[in-house]
Amino acid sequence: QAQLVESGGGLVQSGGSLRLSCAASGFDLVYYGVGWFRQAPGKEREGVSCMSSSDNTTYYAGFAKGRFTISKDNAKNTVYLQMNNLVPEDTTVYYCAADYFYSTIQTMCGAGTRVPYRGMDYWGRGTQVTVSS
């Protein structure tokens, strides 16, 4: 069964770091655009960072620039999100997703619009990140 499974979330103090992992099984991530998203209770899901399948071009939401880094290990079929200088406002559930027929990574990440939630091929179930002040 094809799926994405996130891990690496947890509790960290403000200013700390976490590295999230998203392991794919049943399909090859090398052919998919991939991304990290987050959703706080009562809010819409928002894109954090996305990476293209073709040349690993990346996109970051404004709040993620300079603090978060997306990367991919094709040998491990895993996507990562390194998060540094975390602040309490980063507290929420983080999800990874993969899409084969995405148009652009900006669109995939919902830049300037909504995340195309139903258009993604795969979603993980999420991992909780909690940043204490």
BAVO-615162 format. One record per atom (N, C-alpha, C, O): x, y, z; atom name; residue in one letter. Coordinates in steps of 0.02 Angstrom, whole numbers, m for minus. Last residue first. Layout:
REM residues N
[[X; Y; Z]; 'CA'; 'a'];
...
This chain:
REM residues 133
[[372; 1418; 1254]; 'N'; 's'];
[[404; 1484; 1261]; 'CA'; 's'];
[[449; 1487; 1322]; 'C'; 's'];
[[480; 1539; 1334]; 'O'; 's'];
[[380; 1270; 1154]; 'N'; 's'];
[[364; 1304; 1217]; 'CA'; 's'];
[[403; 1370; 1221]; 'C'; 's'];
[[458; 1376; 1195]; 'O'; 's'];
[[309; 1198; 1019]; 'N'; 'v'];
[[365; 1241; 1039]; 'CA'; 'v'];
[[344; 1280; 1101]; 'C'; 'v'];
[[296; 1318; 1099]; 'O'; 'v'];
[[271; 1048; 947]; 'N'; 't'];
[[253; 1094; 1000]; 'CA'; 't'];
[[314; 1132; 1022]; 'C'; 't'];
[[365; 1102; 1042]; 'O'; 't'];
[[208; 957; 815]; 'N'; 'v'];
[[265; 997; 837]; 'CA'; 'v'];
[[240; 1047; 889]; 'C'; 'v'];
[[193; 1085; 876]; 'O'; 'v'];
[[149; 801; 765]; 'N'; 'q'];
[[139; 860; 806]; 'CA'; 'q'];
[[205; 892; 824]; 'C'; 'q'];
[[252; 859; 846]; 'O'; 'q'];
[[125; 746; 601]; 'N'; 't'];
[[165; 739; 662]; 'CA'; 't'];
[[160; 805; 700]; 'C'; 't'];
[[166; 859; 671]; 'O'; 't'];
[[24; 658; 479]; 'N'; 'g'];
[[45; 715; 518]; 'CA'; 'g'];
[[86; 698; 579]; 'C'; 'g'];
[[83; 642; 605]; 'O'; 'g'];
[[m9; 568; 385]; 'N'; 'r'];
[[m58; 579; 438]; 'CA'; 'r'];
[[m37; 634; 485]; 'C'; 'r'];
[[m77; 655; 527]; 'O'; 'r'];
[[24; 618; 213]; 'N'; 'g'];
[[38; 583; 274]; 'CA'; 'g'];
[[m14; 600; 327]; 'C'; 'g'];
[[m58; 642; 316]; 'O'; 'g'];
[[m51; 601; 55]; 'N'; 'w'];
[[m42; 641; 115]; 'CA'; 'w'];
[[m21; 594; 171]; 'C'; 'w'];
[[m44; 537; 176]; 'O'; 'w'];
[[m40; 596; m122]; 'N'; 'y'];
[[m31; 564; m57]; 'CA'; 'y'];
[[m22; 616; m3]; 'C'; 'y'];
[[9; 668; m13]; 'O'; 'y'];
[[m82; 678; m227]; 'N'; 'd'];
[[m88; 606; m233]; 'CA'; 'd'];
[[m84; 571; m166]; 'C'; 'd'];
[[m120; 523; m153]; 'O'; 'd'];
[[m182; 824; m213]; 'N'; 'm'];
[[m121; 788; m197]; 'CA'; 'm'];
[[m133; 713; m204]; 'C'; 'm'];
[[m187; 688; m189]; 'O'; 'm'];
[[m303; 886; m229]; 'N'; 'g'];
[[m265; 871; m289]; 'CA'; 'g'];
[[m202; 832; m276]; 'C'; 'g'];
[[m170; 807; m323]; 'O'; 'g'];
[[m358; 920; m110]; 'N'; 'r'];
[[m386; 861; m144]; 'CA'; 'r'];
[[m347; 842; m206]; 'C'; 'r'];
[[m358; 788; m233]; 'O'; 'r'];
[[m277; 1036; m80]; 'N'; 'y'];
[[m279; 976; m36]; 'CA'; 'y'];
[[m302; 914; m74]; 'C'; 'y'];
[[m270; 862; m70]; 'O'; 'y'];
[[m193; 1148; m132]; 'N'; 'p'];
[[m237; 1102; m171]; 'CA'; 'p'];
[[m243; 1035; m136]; 'C'; 'p'];
[[m218; 984; m160]; 'O'; 'p'];
[[m202; 1283; m22]; 'N'; 'v'];
[[m167; 1221; m38]; 'CA'; 'v'];
[[m216; 1175; m76]; 'C'; 'v'];
[[m272; 1165; m54]; 'O'; 'v'];
[[m257; 1440; m94]; 'N'; 'r'];
[[m264; 1383; m48]; 'CA'; 'r'];
[[m222; 1324; m71]; 'C'; 'r'];
[[m207; 1316; m130]; 'O'; 'r'];
[[m138; 1570; m129]; 'N'; 't'];
[[m205; 1539; m134]; 'CA'; 't'];
[[m209; 1481; m85]; 'C'; 't'];
[[m167; 1475; m40]; 'O'; 't'];
[[m9; 1608; m118]; 'N'; 'g'];
[[m58; 1658; m139]; 'CA'; 'g'];
[[m129; 1632; m146]; 'C'; 'g'];
[[m174; 1669; m166]; 'O'; 'g'];
[[41; 1445; m135]; 'N'; 'a'];
[[65; 1514; m132]; 'CA'; 'a'];
[[13; 1562; m159]; 'C'; 'a'];
[[m7; 1557; m217]; 'O'; 'a'];
[[21; 1308; m122]; 'N'; 'g'];
[[m34; 1353; m108]; 'CA'; 'g'];
[[m14; 1425; m103]; 'C'; 'g'];
[[m48; 1464; m69]; 'O'; 'g'];
[[116; 1219; m157]; 'N'; 'c'];
[[119; 1244; m89]; 'CA'; 'c'];
[[64; 1294; m73]; 'C'; 'c'];
[[61; 1320; m17]; 'O'; 'c'];
[[82; 1202; m289]; 'N'; 'm'];
[[77; 1144; m245]; 'CA'; 'm'];
[[76; 1168; m172]; 'C'; 'm'];
[[41; 1139; m131]; 'O'; 'm'];
[[117; 1328; m337]; 'N'; 't'];
[[47; 1307; m336]; 'CA'; 't'];
[[37; 1249; m288]; 'C'; 't'];
[[m12; 1248; m250]; 'O'; 't'];
[[255; 1316; m322]; 'N'; 'q'];
[[220; 1370; m289]; 'CA'; 'q'];
[[146; 1353; m283]; 'C'; 'q'];
[[115; 1362; m231]; 'O'; 'q'];
[[287; 1211; m403]; 'N'; 'i'];
[[293; 1200; m332]; 'CA'; 'i'];
[[259; 1257; m293]; 'C'; 'i'];
[[237; 1246; m236]; 'O'; 'i'];
[[162; 1187; m530]; 'N'; 't'];
[[223; 1219; m506]; 'CA'; 't'];
[[228; 1205; m431]; 'C'; 't'];
[[178; 1190; m398]; 'O'; 't'];
[[78; 1070; m551]; 'N'; 's'];
[[95; 1118; m603]; 'CA'; 's'];
[[160; 1154; m587]; 'C'; 's'];
[[208; 1151; m625]; 'O'; 's'];
[[87; 893; m518]; 'N'; 'y'];
[[82; 962; m495]; 'CA'; 'y'];
[[103; 1009; m552]; 'C'; 'y'];
[[142; 990; m596]; 'O'; 'y'];
[[70; 754; m535]; 'N'; 'f'];
[[51; 801; m588]; 'CA'; 'f'];
[[43; 873; m564]; 'C'; 'f'];
[[m1; 909; m586]; 'O'; 'f'];
[[109; 695; m413]; 'N'; 'y'];
[[144; 679; m475]; 'CA'; 'y'];
[[132; 732; m529]; 'C'; 'y'];
[[178; 753; m563]; 'O'; 'y'];
[[144; 739; m248]; 'N'; 'd'];
[[98; 746; m305]; 'CA'; 'd'];
[[137; 735; m369]; 'C'; 'd'];
[[191; 762; m378]; 'O'; 'd'];
[[140; 719; m73]; 'N'; 'a'];
[[174; 707; m136]; 'CA'; 'a'];
[[123; 709; m193]; 'C'; 'a'];
[[67; 685; m186]; 'O'; 'a'];
[[164; 787; 91]; 'N'; 'a'];
[[122; 767; 35]; 'CA'; 'a'];
[[166; 757; m26]; 'C'; 'a'];
[[221; 784; m31]; 'O'; 'a'];
[[162; 796; 271]; 'N'; 'c'];
[[197; 795; 207]; 'CA'; 'c'];
[[149; 769; 153]; 'C'; 'c'];
[[100; 735; 168]; 'O'; 'c'];
[[116; 905; 404]; 'N'; 'y'];
[[101; 851; 358]; 'CA'; 'y'];
[[148; 853; 298]; 'C'; 'y'];
[[170; 907; 278]; 'O'; 'y'];
[[111; 950; 574]; 'N'; 'y'];
[[145; 956; 510]; 'CA'; 'y'];
[[132; 893; 468]; 'C'; 'y'];
[[137; 837; 492]; 'O'; 'y'];
[[16; 1038; 690]; 'N'; 'v'];
[[29; 974; 658]; 'CA'; 'v'];
[[58; 986; 589]; 'C'; 'v'];
[[33; 1027; 550]; 'O'; 'v'];
[[99; 1163; 792]; 'N'; 't'];
[[42; 1136; 756]; 'CA'; 't'];
[[60; 1067; 729]; 'C'; 't'];
[[114; 1041; 744]; 'O'; 't'];
[[196; 1299; 826]; 'N'; 't'];
[[162; 1242; 856]; 'CA'; 't'];
[[101; 1223; 817]; 'C'; 't'];
[[55; 1263; 809]; 'O'; 't'];
[[251; 1413; 783]; 'N'; 'd'];
[[261; 1355; 740]; 'CA'; 'd'];
[[226; 1293; 768]; 'C'; 'd'];
[[226; 1241; 735]; 'O'; 'd'];
[[237; 1504; 885]; 'N'; 'e'];
[[188; 1507; 829]; 'CA'; 'e'];
[[196; 1450; 779]; 'C'; 'e'];
[[153; 1439; 737]; 'O'; 'e'];
[[350; 1484; 965]; 'N'; 'p'];
[[285; 1454; 985]; 'CA'; 'p'];
[[233; 1454; 929]; 'C'; 'p'];
[[190; 1410; 926]; 'O'; 'p'];
[[485; 1446; 850]; 'N'; 'v'];
[[449; 1492; 895]; 'CA'; 'v'];
[[381; 1460; 911]; 'C'; 'v'];
[[359; 1415; 876]; 'O'; 'v'];
[[647; 1385; 805]; 'N'; 'l'];
[[574; 1376; 813]; 'CA'; 'l'];
[[545; 1424; 864]; 'C'; 'l'];
[[577; 1441; 914]; 'O'; 'l'];
[[773; 1381; 744]; 'N'; 'n'];
[[746; 1443; 773]; 'CA'; 'n'];
[[670; 1440; 780]; 'C'; 'n'];
[[635; 1487; 762]; 'O'; 'n'];
[[739; 1261; 611]; 'N'; 'n'];
[[782; 1294; 660]; 'CA'; 'n'];
[[748; 1356; 687]; 'C'; 'n'];
[[701; 1382; 657]; 'O'; 'n'];
[[700; 1112; 540]; 'N'; 'm'];
[[670; 1173; 567]; 'CA'; 'm'];
[[714; 1200; 622]; 'C'; 'm'];
[[725; 1168; 673]; 'O'; 'm'];
[[707; 1017; 399]; 'N'; 'q'];
[[747; 1041; 454]; 'CA'; 'q'];
[[719; 1108; 477]; 'C'; 'q'];
[[715; 1155; 437]; 'O'; 'q'];
[[619; 895; 334]; 'N'; 'l'];
[[611; 966; 346]; 'CA'; 'l'];
[[651; 983; 409]; 'C'; 'l'];
[[632; 965; 465]; 'O'; 'l'];
[[639; 771; 205]; 'N'; 'y'];
[[652; 798; 271]; 'CA'; 'y'];
[[633; 872; 274]; 'C'; 'y'];
[[630; 906; 223]; 'O'; 'y'];
[[586; 620; 129]; 'N'; 'v'];
[[591; 693; 127]; 'CA'; 'v'];
[[600; 718; 198]; 'C'; 'v'];
[[571; 690; 245]; 'O'; 'v'];
[[642; 468; 59]; 'N'; 't'];
[[621; 507; 117]; 'CA'; 't'];
[[633; 581; 105]; 'C'; 't'];
[[682; 601; 75]; 'O'; 't'];
[[709; 361; m1]; 'N'; 'n'];
[[640; 377; m19]; 'CA'; 'n'];
[[606; 418; 36]; 'C'; 'n'];
[[550; 405; 56]; 'O'; 'n'];
[[840; 338; 14]; 'N'; 'k'];
[[798; 318; 70]; 'CA'; 'k'];
[[724; 331; 56]; 'C'; 'k'];
[[681; 315; 97]; 'O'; 'k'];
[[883; 388; m107]; 'N'; 'a'];
[[902; 319; m89]; 'CA'; 'a'];
[[859; 293; m32]; 'C'; 'a'];
[[843; 233; m29]; 'O'; 'a'];
[[841; 519; m104]; 'N'; 'n'];
[[808; 472; m149]; 'CA'; 'n'];
[[824; 400; m132]; 'C'; 'n'];
[[782; 355; m141]; 'O'; 'n'];
[[808; 627; 12]; 'N'; 'd'];
[[856; 574; 2]; 'CA'; 'd'];
[[823; 521; m40]; 'C'; 'd'];
[[783; 482; m15]; 'O'; 'd'];
[[783; 802; 15]; 'N'; 'k'];
[[757; 736; m4]; 'CA'; 'k'];
[[815; 688; m13]; 'C'; 'k'];
[[866; 705; m43]; 'O'; 'k'];
[[732; 946; 109]; 'N'; 's'];
[[781; 906; 73]; 'CA'; 's'];
[[751; 837; 59]; 'C'; 's'];
[[701; 818; 89]; 'O'; 's'];
[[702; 1111; 166]; 'N'; 'i'];
[[676; 1048; 141]; 'CA'; 'i'];
[[731; 1012; 103]; 'C'; 'i'];
[[771; 1043; 69]; 'O'; 'i'];
[[725; 1208; 307]; 'N'; 't'];
[[757; 1182; 246]; 'CA'; 't'];
[[726; 1115; 228]; 'C'; 't'];
[[725; 1068; 268]; 'O'; 't'];
[[687; 1360; 395]; 'N'; 'f'];
[[671; 1291; 377]; 'CA'; 'f'];
[[707; 1271; 313]; 'C'; 'f'];
[[718; 1314; 269]; 'O'; 'f'];
[[737; 1490; 403]; 'N'; 'r'];
[[733; 1449; 464]; 'CA'; 'r'];
[[725; 1375; 447]; 'C'; 'r'];
[[752; 1331; 481]; 'O'; 'r'];
[[738; 1554; 282]; 'N'; 'g'];
[[793; 1568; 328]; 'CA'; 'g'];
[[793; 1526; 390]; 'C'; 'g'];
[[842; 1525; 427]; 'O'; 'g'];
[[563; 1546; 271]; 'N'; 'k'];
[[626; 1566; 240]; 'CA'; 'k'];
[[679; 1582; 292]; 'C'; 'k'];
[[666; 1619; 340]; 'O'; 'k'];
[[444; 1528; 335]; 'N'; 'a'];
[[493; 1473; 336]; 'CA'; 'a'];
[[561; 1493; 309]; 'C'; 'a'];
[[611; 1460; 323]; 'O'; 'a'];
[[361; 1633; 314]; 'N'; 'f'];
[[380; 1620; 384]; 'CA'; 'f'];
[[434; 1566; 389]; 'C'; 'f'];
[[466; 1559; 441]; 'O'; 'f'];
[[343; 1626; 173]; 'N'; 'g'];
[[380; 1680; 204]; 'CA'; 'g'];
[[404; 1665; 274]; 'C'; 'g'];
[[461; 1681; 292]; 'O'; 'g'];
[[373; 1461; 109]; 'N'; 'a'];
[[329; 1513; 132]; 'CA'; 'a'];
[[370; 1565; 169]; 'C'; 'a'];
[[424; 1551; 194]; 'O'; 'a'];
[[483; 1412; m19]; 'N'; 'y'];
[[471; 1420; 52]; 'CA'; 'y'];
[[419; 1474; 64]; 'C'; 'y'];
[[421; 1527; 32]; 'O'; 'y'];
[[532; 1295; m140]; 'N'; 'y'];
[[491; 1353; m124]; 'CA'; 'y'];
[[481; 1353; m49]; 'C'; 'y'];
[[471; 1300; m18]; 'O'; 'y'];
[[663; 1228; m245]; 'N'; 't'];
[[625; 1233; m183]; 'CA'; 't'];
[[585; 1298; m179]; 'C'; 't'];
[[602; 1349; m210]; 'O'; 't'];
[[708; 1105; m364]; 'N'; 't'];
[[695; 1176; m348]; 'CA'; 't'];
[[650; 1179; m287]; 'C'; 't'];
[[605; 1138; m279]; 'O'; 't'];
[[741; 978; m407]; 'N'; 'n'];
[[742; 993; m335]; 'CA'; 'n'];
[[739; 1067; m320]; 'C'; 'n'];
[[765; 1090; m269]; 'O'; 'n'];
[[713; 955; m537]; 'N'; 'd'];
[[779; 981; m522]; 'CA'; 'd'];
[[787; 1001; m448]; 'C'; 'd'];
[[833; 1037; m430]; 'O'; 'd'];
[[591; 877; m534]; 'N'; 's'];
[[636; 878; m591]; 'CA'; 's'];
[[707; 899; m572]; 'C'; 's'];
[[756; 865; m588]; 'O'; 's'];
[[509; 887; m426]; 'N'; 's'];
[[537; 821; m441]; 'CA'; 's'];
[[593; 825; m492]; 'C'; 's'];
[[637; 782; m493]; 'O'; 's'];
[[525; 1023; m308]; 'N'; 's'];
[[507; 994; m372]; 'CA'; 's'];
[[538; 926; m381]; 'C'; 's'];
[[587; 908; m348]; 'O'; 's'];
[[460; 1051; m147]; 'N'; 'm'];
[[519; 1037; m188]; 'CA'; 'm'];
[[497; 1003; m252]; 'C'; 'm'];
[[455; 958; m250]; 'O'; 'm'];
[[401; 1168; m23]; 'N'; 'c'];
[[390; 1117; m74]; 'CA'; 'c'];
[[453; 1110; m117]; 'C'; 'c'];
[[492; 1157; m124]; 'O'; 'c'];
[[344; 1219; 137]; 'N'; 's'];
[[398; 1214; 88]; 'CA'; 's'];
[[383; 1158; 40]; 'C'; 's'];
[[356; 1106; 59]; 'O'; 's'];
[[215; 1251; 189]; 'N'; 'v'];
[[277; 1271; 223]; 'CA'; 'v'];
[[334; 1274; 172]; 'C'; 'v'];
[[368; 1325; 166]; 'O'; 'v'];
[[47; 1293; 157]; 'N'; 'g'];
[[110; 1265; 134]; 'CA'; 'g'];
[[169; 1293; 172]; 'C'; 'g'];
[[172; 1353; 186]; 'O'; 'g'];
[[m86; 1260; 271]; 'N'; 'e'];
[[m44; 1306; 235]; 'CA'; 'e'];
[[21; 1272; 214]; 'C'; 'e'];
[[47; 1228; 249]; 'O'; 'e'];
[[m257; 1229; 301]; 'N'; 'r'];
[[m189; 1200; 293]; 'CA'; 'r'];
[[m148; 1248; 250]; 'C'; 'r'];
[[m172; 1274; 200]; 'O'; 'r'];
[[m347; 1348; 399]; 'N'; 'e'];
[[m336; 1309; 339]; 'CA'; 'e'];
[[m264; 1283; 337]; 'C'; 'e'];
[[m218; 1311; 367]; 'O'; 'e'];
[[m394; 1326; 573]; 'N'; 'k'];
[[m364; 1362; 517]; 'CA'; 'k'];
[[m356; 1317; 457]; 'C'; 'k'];
[[m357; 1255; 462]; 'O'; 'k'];
[[m437; 1249; 677]; 'N'; 'g'];
[[m480; 1303; 654]; 'CA'; 'g'];
[[m453; 1344; 597]; 'C'; 'g'];
[[m485; 1392; 575]; 'O'; 'g'];
[[m274; 1209; 727]; 'N'; 'p'];
[[m346; 1200; 738]; 'CA'; 'p'];
[[m386; 1261; 716]; 'C'; 'p'];
[[m369; 1317; 734]; 'O'; 'p'];
[[m156; 1222; 592]; 'N'; 'a'];
[[m175; 1235; 661]; 'CA'; 'a'];
[[m250; 1225; 668]; 'C'; 'a'];
[[m287; 1232; 619]; 'O'; 'a'];
[[m58; 1135; 486]; 'N'; 'q'];
[[m126; 1157; 497]; 'CA'; 'q'];
[[m140; 1163; 571]; 'C'; 'q'];
[[m137; 1113; 608]; 'O'; 'q'];
[[65; 1130; 357]; 'N'; 'r'];
[[45; 1129; 427]; 'CA'; 'r'];
[[m25; 1156; 433]; 'C'; 'r'];
[[m48; 1195; 392]; 'O'; 'r'];
[[174; 1039; 246]; 'N'; 'f'];
[[118; 1083; 260]; 'CA'; 'f'];
[[103; 1081; 334]; 'C'; 'f'];
[[125; 1036; 370]; 'O'; 'f'];
[[295; 1003; 125]; 'N'; 'w'];
[[276; 1003; 195]; 'CA'; 'w'];
[[222; 1056; 206]; 'C'; 'w'];
[[226; 1111; 177]; 'O'; 'w'];
[[308; 904; m27]; 'N'; 'g'];
[[301; 965; 13]; 'CA'; 'g'];
[[284; 952; 85]; 'C'; 'g'];
[[261; 897; 103]; 'O'; 'g'];
[[359; 859; m192]; 'N'; 'v'];
[[347; 843; m122]; 'CA'; 'v'];
[[342; 908; m83]; 'C'; 'v'];
[[369; 960; m103]; 'O'; 'v'];
[[329; 788; m350]; 'N'; 'g'];
[[339; 847; m311]; 'CA'; 'g'];
[[322; 830; m239]; 'C'; 'g'];
[[275; 792; m226]; 'O'; 'g'];
[[398; 629; m396]; 'N'; 'y'];
[[345; 670; m368]; 'CA'; 'y'];
[[369; 736; m341]; 'C'; 'y'];
[[424; 740; m313]; 'O'; 'y'];
[[495; 541; m428]; 'N'; 'y'];
[[453; 563; m483]; 'CA'; 'y'];
[[399; 612; m461]; 'C'; 'y'];
[[358; 634; m501]; 'O'; 'y'];
[[555; 504; m311]; 'N'; 'v'];
[[596; 541; m359]; 'CA'; 'v'];
[[553; 570; m415]; 'C'; 'v'];
[[573; 619; m447]; 'O'; 'v'];
[[474; 423; m233]; 'N'; 'l'];
[[470; 495; m225]; 'CA'; 'l'];
[[508; 534; m278]; 'C'; 'l'];
[[493; 593; m289]; 'O'; 'l'];
[[390; 287; m287]; 'N'; 'd'];
[[456; 317; m288]; 'CA'; 'd'];
[[451; 393; m287]; 'C'; 'd'];
[[426; 423; m334]; 'O'; 'd'];
[[286; 185; m179]; 'N'; 'f'];
[[297; 226; m238]; 'CA'; 'f'];
[[364; 262; m231]; 'C'; 'f'];
[[392; 266; m176]; 'O'; 'f'];
[[289; 110; m65]; 'N'; 'g'];
[[242; 91; m117]; 'CA'; 'g'];
[[246; 133; m180]; 'C'; 'g'];
[[212; 119; m229]; 'O'; 'g'];
[[324; 242; 48]; 'N'; 's'];
[[327; 171; 32]; 'CA'; 's'];
[[274; 157; m21]; 'C'; 's'];
[[221; 188; m23]; 'O'; 's'];
[[418; 375; 118]; 'N'; 'a'];
[[370; 351; 68]; 'CA'; 'a'];
[[379; 276; 59]; 'C'; 'a'];
[[435; 250; 60]; 'O'; 'a'];
[[436; 469; 262]; 'N'; 'a'];
[[456; 410; 226]; 'CA'; 'a'];
[[401; 386; 180]; 'C'; 'a'];
[[344; 377; 201]; 'O'; 'a'];
[[488; 612; 320]; 'N'; 'c'];
[[428; 587; 286]; 'CA'; 'c'];
[[450; 530; 241]; 'C'; 'c'];
[[479; 541; 188]; 'O'; 'c'];
[[542; 697; 466]; 'N'; 's'];
[[553; 650; 412]; 'CA'; 's'];
[[487; 627; 383]; 'C'; 's'];
[[437; 623; 419]; 'O'; 's'];
[[601; 847; 541]; 'N'; 'l'];
[[546; 803; 523]; 'CA'; 'l'];
[[566; 758; 465]; 'C'; 'l'];
[[603; 779; 421]; 'O'; 'l'];
[[701; 902; 663]; 'N'; 'r'];
[[703; 878; 594]; 'CA'; 'r'];
[[647; 828; 584]; 'C'; 'r'];
[[645; 775; 615]; 'O'; 'r'];
[[709; 1051; 761]; 'N'; 'l'];
[[683; 984; 750]; 'CA'; 'l'];
[[693; 966; 676]; 'C'; 'l'];
[[694; 1010; 633]; 'O'; 'l'];
[[776; 1166; 882]; 'N'; 's'];
[[771; 1137; 815]; 'CA'; 's'];
[[739; 1069; 816]; 'C'; 's'];
[[742; 1033; 866]; 'O'; 's'];
[[741; 1317; 979]; 'N'; 'g'];
[[768; 1251; 966]; 'CA'; 'g'];
[[756; 1228; 894]; 'C'; 'g'];
[[730; 1265; 852]; 'O'; 'g'];
[[674; 1431; 1003]; 'N'; 'g'];
[[743; 1437; 981]; 'CA'; 'g'];
[[775; 1371; 963]; 'C'; 'g'];
[[830; 1369; 936]; 'O'; 'g'];
[[577; 1361; 1131]; 'N'; 's'];
[[584; 1415; 1083]; 'CA'; 's'];
[[658; 1426; 1067]; 'C'; 's'];
[[700; 1428; 1112]; 'O'; 's'];
[[597; 1184; 1151]; 'N'; 'q'];
[[594; 1252; 1177]; 'CA'; 'q'];
[[603; 1302; 1120]; 'C'; 'q'];
[[632; 1287; 1068]; 'O'; 'q'];
[[489; 1054; 1095]; 'N'; 'v'];
[[554; 1087; 1094]; 'CA'; 'v'];
[[545; 1158; 1121]; 'C'; 'v'];
[[492; 1187; 1115]; 'O'; 'v'];
[[415; 900; 1068]; 'N'; 'l'];
[[414; 961; 1108]; 'CA'; 'l'];
[[485; 990; 1109]; 'C'; 'l'];
[[533; 955; 1123]; 'O'; 'l'];
[[386; 834; 902]; 'N'; 'g'];
[[395; 830; 974]; 'CA'; 'g'];
[[391; 897; 1007]; 'C'; 'g'];
[[367; 946; 977]; 'O'; 'g'];
[[422; 739; 751]; 'N'; 'g'];
[[391; 793; 790]; 'CA'; 'g'];
[[404; 783; 864]; 'C'; 'g'];
[[429; 731; 886]; 'O'; 'g'];
[[469; 627; 688]; 'N'; 'g'];
[[517; 679; 708]; 'CA'; 'g'];
[[487; 736; 746]; 'C'; 'g'];
[[524; 779; 772]; 'O'; 'g'];
[[376; 577; 541]; 'N'; 's'];
[[403; 566; 608]; 'CA'; 's'];
[[449; 624; 625]; 'C'; 's'];
[[465; 665; 582]; 'O'; 's'];
[[252; 520; 423]; 'N'; 'e'];
[[295; 572; 454]; 'CA'; 'e'];
[[319; 549; 522]; 'C'; 'e'];
[[288; 508; 556]; 'O'; 'e'];
[[231; 423; 286]; 'N'; 'v'];
[[230; 421; 358]; 'CA'; 'v'];
[[279; 472; 386]; 'C'; 'v'];
[[339; 468; 374]; 'O'; 'v'];
[[132; 386; 147]; 'N'; 'l'];
[[183; 430; 175]; 'CA'; 'l'];
[[176; 428; 251]; 'C'; 'l'];
[[120; 430; 278]; 'O'; 'l'];
[[101; 244; 38]; 'N'; 'q'];
[[86; 290; 93]; 'CA'; 'q'];
[[146; 333; 109]; 'C'; 'q'];
[[203; 319; 89]; 'O'; 'q'];
[[31; 108; m47]; 'N'; 'a'];
[[71; 168; m51]; 'CA'; 'a'];
[[52; 216; 5]; 'C'; 'a'];
[[m8; 227; 17]; 'O'; 'a'];
[[42; m60; 0]; 'N'; 'q'];
[[0; 0; 0]; 'CA'; 'q'];
[[44; 62; 0]; 'C'; 'q'];
[[89; 69; 42]; 'O'; 'q'];
